[in-house]
Amino acid sequence: MNVLTIGGATQDLYLHITGEDVMTITQQGCIITYLLFESGQKAEISHLESFTGGGATNTAVSFKKQGLNSACFCNVGNDEQGKRIINELERAKITTSYIKAVCDQQTGASFMVNAVTKERTTFTFRGANLSLDLASIDAKTIAAHSLLYITSLSQKATQSLPKLTALAKKNNVKVAINPGSSQLKQDTLQLKESLKDIDILIVNSAEARTFMTALTKLDDTYKKLLQTPIVACRSLPLNMLNKKPYLLETPLVFENYSFSLRNFFKEVLAMGPSIVVITNGGNGVYVATNELLYFHPSADITVCDNIGAGDAFGSSFVGSLLLDDTIEDAMRNGIVNSASVLQKMGAKPGLLTREQQQAHVKELPKNALLIEPL
């Protein structure tokens, strides 16, 4: 089976410092932590690490490790960083003929700076990613693949999303999407229009909050789903923040409103997808179909770096379904793949093969999966 991944390509630079101070404040009912730098300060970097990243390249490598033929559609600059990305993908036996090297732009980059608490702040330079043109993907290219896996898009590319997904539908090609926050908040209309032709939508809990609030601003009919927040983030009992599906009992809070997870699933499923996924960090993963709701807690690990964890879960979950696994097994494969990535620096070094995923799944707690009617 052939998979075409679509989205960003970046060089990820980790700037390791001894750690800057953090400031914690309460804002809109949630505790938020800020990384502090003194004005005029010269911060010493102990060492640098560099990896290739970006949703399109991360997921292309992940699909390939699962035994699927994978191709990558993205933009890089005509520079050393762009050449490095292409060379790395070619060594992984990934088709790079759909990658465009843009002469007058630089390859995108992300700069990660750690706090004393080991949390990271990321500075993102979009670069050549901003000129990605989805309209250049023709019907012949789409028909040559079993699946389009769309990751975060920027500006121009989002405008062509409805036409791309409609063309995929016309050619009986499956579409999975893991959109970025700007698509959910600023390009809500294009994403909503595309959902009728999308099979699987994957977002994290913060993105679900953003999308639901954006929908209410786009269409008054969704306002009936919102309530005044009852439970503030900081007041959740510690046991709820562990391995229990607390999002099923506690409203998702965003700005001055809240909504239930079940209502979110029902509304989005009604727009077209057959499967909707919400990842919730260390808490676990929620998956819904029109009939059932699934929850599986996250693996017990020590996190080294969270960059690429979402790409690892999404690509493994979707790849497993493409290989005829059940939703339950696809969730388990995604959880162990993302857990492996979380334990290493960079988005790609921790990615597992299908055989490795299945071996790690055996280490997960038995009967951890919750299944109930939606």
Backbone torsions as a table, in degrees:
resi	resn	phi	psi	omega
1	MET	NA	145.2	-176.8
2	ASN	-109.9	132.8	179.3
3	VAL	-120.7	133.4	174.2
4	LEU	-110.7	117.1	177.3
5	THR	-95.0	140.4	-173.0
6	ILE	-131.1	132.8	177.9
7	GLY	151.3	-139.6	-171.1
8	GLY	-93.4	158.0	172.8
9	ALA	-136.3	129.9	-176.6
10	THR	-142.0	164.4	164.5
11	GLN	-102.5	124.2	-178.6
12	ASP	-101.2	117.7	-179.4
13	LEU	-110.7	125.4	178.2
14	TYR	-101.6	117.6	179.1
15	LEU	-98.9	99.9	-176.2
16	HIS	-83.6	121.1	175.7
17	ILE	-126.1	167.9	-178.6
18	THR	-64.1	-19.3	176.6
19	GLY	119.3	124.4	176.6
20	GLU	-88.9	158.7	178.1
21	ASP	-67.5	158.1	176.7
22	VAL	-123.1	153.9	175.6
23	MET	-122.6	132.1	-178.9
24	THR	-113.0	127.4	177.4
25	ILE	-133.4	161.2	176.2
26	THR	-99.2	124.1	-177.4
27	GLN	-135.3	122.3	-179.8
28	GLN	52.0	42.6	174.1
29	GLY	82.8	-2.5	-179.0
30	CYS	-118.7	148.0	174.9
31	ILE	-84.1	122.6	-177.7
32	ILE	-121.6	135.5	-178.3
33	THR	-108.1	135.1	-179.2
34	TYR	-118.5	138.8	175.7
35	LEU	-83.3	130.9	-174.5
36	LEU	-108.9	131.9	170.6
37	PHE	-124.9	133.2	177.2
38	GLU	-72.3	137.5	179.2
39	SER	-59.4	131.0	179.8
40	GLY	80.8	1.1	-177.2
41	GLN	-71.2	143.8	169.7
42	LYS	-104.3	109.4	-176.7
43	ALA	-90.8	125.6	179.7
44	GLU	-81.0	132.9	177.9
45	ILE	-102.5	125.1	-177.8
46	SER	-75.4	-39.7	174.3
47	HIS	-165.3	162.8	-179.4
48	LEU	-114.6	146.1	170.9
49	GLU	-131.9	142.8	-176.6
50	SER	-130.3	133.0	177.6
51	PHE	-136.9	161.7	170.1
52	THR	-87.5	148.9	-177.7
53	GLY	-150.6	-157.5	-175.5
54	GLY	95.7	140.0	-174.2
55	GLY	-56.1	-41.1	-177.2
56	ALA	-66.5	-42.7	-177.8
57	THR	-75.6	-37.9	179.1
58	ASN	-61.1	-47.5	-176.8
59	THR	-72.7	-31.2	177.0
60	ALA	-61.0	-43.6	178.5
61	VAL	-66.3	-40.1	-179.6
62	SER	-63.3	-45.7	178.4
63	PHE	-61.9	-40.6	179.6
64	LYS	-62.5	-40.9	179.3
65	LYS	-65.1	-22.0	177.1
66	GLN	-84.2	-0.4	178.2
67	GLY	93.7	10.4	179.3
68	LEU	-97.6	146.7	174.3
69	ASN	-72.8	128.2	-175.5
70	SER	-130.8	141.8	176.0
71	ALA	-127.5	154.7	-173.4
72	CYS	-123.8	126.2	176.2
73	PHE	-111.1	110.1	-178.4
74	CYS	-161.4	174.4	175.7
75	ASN	-115.6	141.7	170.1
76	VAL	-130.0	168.4	173.8
77	GLY	-83.7	162.5	175.8
78	ASN	-84.9	66.3	-175.5
79	ASP	-142.0	179.0	-177.1
80	GLU	-62.3	-36.1	179.8
81	GLN	-65.4	-40.6	178.0
82	GLY	-64.9	-41.3	178.1
83	LYS	-63.4	-37.6	179.1
84	ARG	-62.5	-43.3	179.9
85	ILE	-61.5	-47.3	-179.1
86	ILE	-63.8	-44.6	-179.6
87	ASN	-61.7	-39.8	-179.8
88	GLU	-65.5	-40.7	178.3
89	LEU	-66.7	-39.3	179.4
90	GLU	-65.3	-38.0	176.6
91	ARG	-64.2	-27.6	178.0
92	ALA	-85.6	4.9	178.3
93	LYS	67.4	36.8	177.8
94	ILE	-103.2	137.8	-179.9
95	THR	-68.3	124.7	-177.2
96	THR	-113.6	8.8	-175.9
97	SER	-67.3	-16.8	178.9
98	TYR	-92.7	2.0	179.2
99	ILE	-87.0	129.4	-179.7
100	LYS	-105.3	127.5	174.2
101	ALA	-93.1	110.0	-175.2
102	VAL	-86.2	120.9	-171.4
103	CYS	-65.6	-39.2	-172.1
104	ASP	-98.9	16.4	179.7
105	GLN	-134.6	158.3	178.7
106	GLN	-93.7	154.6	173.9
107	THR	-63.0	139.4	178.3
108	GLY	-59.2	155.7	-178.5
109	ALA	-148.5	151.7	172.8
110	SER	-127.0	138.7	-179.7
111	PHE	-119.5	118.8	-177.2
112	MET	-105.7	126.0	178.7
113	VAL	-119.7	130.6	-177.3
114	ASN	-91.7	147.9	172.6
115	ALA	-93.0	172.8	179.1
116	VAL	-63.6	-23.7	178.9
117	THR	-84.3	2.5	-179.2
118	LYS	77.7	-2.6	172.3
119	GLU	-72.0	158.9	-174.7
120	ARG	-122.9	145.4	169.5
121	THR	-108.9	133.1	-175.2
122	THR	-112.1	128.9	173.2
123	PHE	-103.7	126.5	-173.5
124	THR	-115.7	130.9	173.1
125	PHE	-113.9	113.2	-174.2
126	ARG	-70.6	-40.2	177.1
127	GLY	55.3	-130.6	-175.9
128	ALA	-64.0	-18.6	178.4
129	ASN	-60.5	-28.0	-177.4
130	LEU	-67.3	-21.5	-177.6
131	SER	-100.4	11.6	178.2
132	LEU	-59.4	130.1	-174.5
133	ASP	-118.1	98.6	-179.9
134	LEU	-66.8	-24.3	-179.0
135	ALA	-64.4	-17.0	-180.0
136	SER	-81.9	-5.1	176.4
137	ILE	-85.7	109.7	-175.5
138	ASP	-90.4	173.6	-177.0
139	ALA	-61.5	-36.3	-179.8
140	LYS	-64.1	-42.2	178.5
141	THR	-64.4	-44.7	179.7
142	ILE	-62.0	-47.1	-176.7
143	ALA	-64.1	-20.0	-179.6
144	ALA	-79.1	-1.3	-176.5
145	HIS	-124.3	151.3	177.8
146	SER	-84.2	-23.7	-174.7
147	LEU	-150.6	138.8	165.9
148	LEU	-103.7	124.0	177.0
149	TYR	-112.4	109.1	-173.1
150	ILE	-102.4	124.4	178.3
151	THR	-103.6	-165.5	-175.1
152	SER	-57.6	132.3	179.4
153	LEU	-115.9	157.7	-178.4
154	SER	-123.0	132.7	168.3
155	GLN	45.2	-104.5	-172.3
156	LYS	-54.4	-41.1	-174.9
157	ALA	-63.1	-32.3	-176.4
158	THR	-65.8	-28.2	-178.6
159	GLN	-66.9	-27.2	-178.1
160	SER	-94.2	-0.6	-176.4
161	LEU	-59.1	-46.8	-179.4
162	PRO	-59.0	-40.0	179.5
163	LYS	-67.6	-38.2	-180.0
164	LEU	-64.8	-46.7	-177.8
165	THR	-68.9	-34.5	177.2
166	ALA	-65.6	-38.6	178.5
167	LEU	-67.0	-37.7	176.8
168	ALA	-64.2	-43.7	178.7
169	LYS	-60.0	-43.7	-179.2
170	LYS	-61.5	-31.2	-178.8
171	ASN	-98.4	13.2	177.8
172	ASN	58.0	37.6	178.4
173	VAL	-104.8	129.9	-179.8
174	LYS	-68.3	148.6	178.2
175	VAL	-131.2	128.8	171.1
176	ALA	-121.2	143.3	-178.3
177	ILE	-137.1	136.5	174.2
178	ASN	-123.7	80.6	-170.8
179	PRO	-72.4	159.5	176.8
180	GLY	-87.4	169.5	-175.8
181	SER	-62.7	-34.1	-179.4
182	SER	-67.8	-35.4	176.0
183	GLN	-64.5	-38.9	-177.4
184	LEU	-72.6	-33.2	-174.1
185	LYS	-97.8	-44.0	-173.1
186	GLN	-101.5	-27.7	-179.1
187	ASP	-114.4	40.0	-175.5
188	THR	-59.5	-41.5	-177.4
189	LEU	-60.7	-45.8	-179.3
190	GLN	-63.2	-40.4	179.4
191	LEU	-67.6	-43.3	179.2
192	LYS	-60.6	-43.3	179.0
193	GLU	-62.6	-31.1	-176.6
194	SER	-80.1	-23.1	-171.8
195	LEU	-61.3	-26.3	178.5
196	LYS	-65.5	-20.3	-179.2
197	ASP	-111.6	10.9	-179.6
198	ILE	-108.2	135.0	-177.0
199	ASP	-87.9	-38.9	-176.1
200	ILE	-134.6	126.3	174.7
201	LEU	-111.9	130.0	179.7
202	ILE	-125.0	123.2	175.6
203	VAL	-139.6	163.1	171.0
204	ASN	-93.4	174.2	-173.4
205	SER	-64.1	-36.3	178.2
206	ALA	-66.5	-39.1	178.9
207	GLU	-69.0	-33.9	176.1
208	ALA	-62.5	-41.8	176.9
209	ARG	-61.0	-45.4	-179.9
210	THR	-61.6	-45.1	-176.9
211	PHE	-66.1	-45.4	-178.9
212	MET	-62.3	-42.6	179.4
213	THR	-66.3	-38.5	177.8
214	ALA	-65.8	-36.3	178.3
215	LEU	-63.2	-39.1	-179.7
216	THR	-66.6	-30.7	177.8
217	LYS	-77.4	-25.6	-179.9
218	LEU	-81.7	-36.2	-174.0
219	ASP	-143.1	120.1	-177.3
220	ASP	-61.8	-21.9	-177.4
221	THR	-63.3	-21.8	-179.1
222	TYR	-84.1	-11.1	-177.8
223	LYS	-64.4	-23.7	179.3
224	LYS	-65.4	-17.0	-178.5
225	LEU	-84.1	-15.6	-174.9
226	LEU	-91.3	148.3	176.6
227	GLN	-133.5	162.4	171.3
228	THR	-69.2	133.8	-176.6
229	PRO	-54.6	135.3	177.8
230	ILE	-103.2	-39.3	-176.6
231	VAL	-116.6	120.7	176.2
232	ALA	-79.8	150.2	-177.3
233	CYS	-54.6	-42.9	-173.0
234	ARG	-72.6	-13.4	-177.5
235	SER	-94.0	1.6	-179.8
236	LEU	-67.5	133.1	175.9
237	PRO	-60.0	147.4	-177.1
238	LEU	-58.3	-35.5	-178.4
239	ASN	-66.2	-25.7	177.7
240	MET	-72.5	-26.2	-178.4
241	LEU	-85.9	7.4	-176.7
242	ASN	-98.9	-106.3	-171.4
243	LYS	-113.0	7.5	-179.5
244	LYS	-92.6	151.5	180.0
245	PRO	-77.0	65.9	-171.8
246	TYR	-67.3	-20.7	178.5
247	LEU	-67.0	-17.0	176.5
248	LEU	-77.2	-18.4	-176.8
249	GLU	-112.9	-19.9	-174.9
250	THR	-116.6	130.4	179.9
251	PRO	-59.3	145.1	171.6
252	LEU	-79.7	121.2	-173.6
253	VAL	-100.5	131.3	174.8
254	PHE	-146.2	130.6	-176.4
255	GLU	52.3	-122.1	-176.7
256	ASN	-105.4	17.4	-175.9
257	TYR	-134.1	168.7	176.3
258	SER	-143.1	162.8	177.3
259	PHE	-153.4	161.1	-177.8
260	SER	-88.7	150.6	179.0
261	LEU	-62.3	-42.0	-179.0
262	ARG	-61.2	-42.6	178.6
263	ASN	-64.2	-38.7	177.4
264	PHE	-59.9	-50.1	179.7
265	PHE	-57.8	-47.0	-176.4
266	LYS	-62.8	-42.8	-178.6
267	GLU	-67.2	-42.5	-178.1
268	VAL	-71.9	-40.0	176.7
269	LEU	-60.6	-34.9	179.2
270	ALA	-67.0	-20.0	178.7
271	MET	-79.5	-14.1	176.4
272	GLY	146.4	-41.8	-176.9
273	PRO	-61.1	150.1	175.3
274	SER	-92.2	-18.6	178.9
275	ILE	-139.1	133.0	174.9
276	VAL	-125.2	133.8	-176.5
277	VAL	-120.9	134.8	171.3
278	ILE	-124.6	118.7	174.6
279	THR	-93.1	145.6	-176.3
280	ASN	-134.0	50.1	174.7
281	GLY	55.7	-131.9	-177.5
282	GLY	-70.5	-10.3	178.7
283	ASN	-75.2	-46.7	-178.8
284	GLY	147.7	-161.5	-174.5
285	VAL	-129.5	135.2	176.7
286	TYR	-113.4	133.4	179.0
287	VAL	-131.3	138.3	179.6
288	ALA	-133.3	140.1	166.2
289	THR	-114.1	-177.3	179.5
290	ASN	-66.3	-18.2	-177.7
291	GLU	-109.0	-39.0	-168.8
292	LEU	-126.4	154.7	174.0
293	LEU	-121.8	131.9	-177.5
294	TYR	-118.0	146.8	171.5
295	PHE	-140.8	136.0	172.7
296	HIS	-135.8	130.1	179.1
297	PRO	-68.3	159.5	177.3
298	SER	-71.7	161.4	176.7
299	ALA	-74.0	149.7	177.5
300	ASP	-81.9	106.1	-178.1
301	ILE	-142.4	167.6	169.9
302	THR	-100.4	118.1	-174.7
303	VAL	-78.5	130.1	175.2
304	CYS	-98.4	-42.5	-175.3
305	ASP	-159.1	130.2	-176.8
306	ASN	-95.8	2.7	178.7
307	ILE	-67.3	127.0	175.8
308	GLY	89.8	-3.6	-177.9
309	ALA	-64.5	-40.1	178.5
310	GLY	-64.9	-40.5	176.6
311	ASP	-63.0	-39.7	-178.8
312	ALA	-65.2	-45.3	179.7
313	PHE	-65.0	-52.5	-174.6
314	GLY	-59.1	-46.2	-178.4
315	SER	-67.3	-35.9	179.2
316	SER	-72.3	-41.1	178.0
317	PHE	-60.9	-50.9	-177.9
318	VAL	-68.9	-40.8	178.2
319	GLY	-60.9	-39.8	178.7
320	SER	-62.7	-42.4	177.9
321	LEU	-64.8	-37.1	178.3
322	LEU	-64.3	-28.3	178.4
323	LEU	-93.2	17.5	173.2
324	ASP	72.5	21.9	171.8
325	ASP	-73.9	159.1	173.2
326	THR	-73.3	165.1	175.7
327	ILE	-59.2	-40.0	-179.4
328	GLU	-59.8	-47.6	-180.0
329	ASP	-69.2	-35.3	177.9
330	ALA	-63.5	-38.9	176.6
331	MET	-63.3	-45.0	-179.3
332	ARG	-63.2	-43.2	179.1
333	ASN	-62.7	-41.2	178.7
334	GLY	-65.0	-39.5	-179.5
335	ILE	-64.5	-44.9	-178.4
336	VAL	-72.6	-31.6	178.5
337	ASN	-68.5	-45.0	178.6
338	SER	-66.9	-36.1	178.2
339	ALA	-62.8	-38.4	178.6
340	SER	-65.5	-41.4	178.8
341	VAL	-65.6	-38.2	-179.5
342	LEU	-63.6	-21.5	-176.9
343	GLN	-92.1	2.4	179.1
344	LYS	-131.7	156.1	174.5
345	MET	-73.5	139.2	178.0
346	GLY	90.4	161.2	-174.7
347	ALA	-84.2	-20.0	-173.0
348	LYS	-109.1	-31.1	-174.1
349	PRO	-56.3	-29.9	-176.9
350	GLY	-90.7	-1.9	-177.4
351	LEU	-62.1	136.8	-175.4
352	LEU	-104.4	151.3	170.0
353	THR	-73.8	167.9	178.9
354	ARG	-61.0	-40.7	179.8
355	GLU	-64.5	-40.9	178.3
356	GLN	-65.9	-39.4	177.5
357	GLN	-59.9	-47.6	-177.4
358	GLN	-63.8	-33.6	177.2
359	ALA	-67.6	-42.2	-179.9
360	HIS	-69.6	-31.6	179.1
361	VAL	-58.8	-33.8	180.0
362	LYS	-63.4	-19.7	-179.5
363	GLU	-88.0	-9.2	179.4
364	LEU	-70.6	151.0	178.7
365	PRO	-58.8	139.1	177.3
366	LYS	-71.1	149.1	176.4
367	ASN	58.2	28.5	178.8
368	ALA	-80.8	-18.4	-174.5
369	LEU	-80.7	131.4	175.1
370	LEU	-105.5	130.6	175.5
371	ILE	-131.9	128.6	177.8
372	GLU	-150.7	163.3	179.0
373	PRO	-61.5	144.4	177.7
374	LEU	-72.2	NA	NA
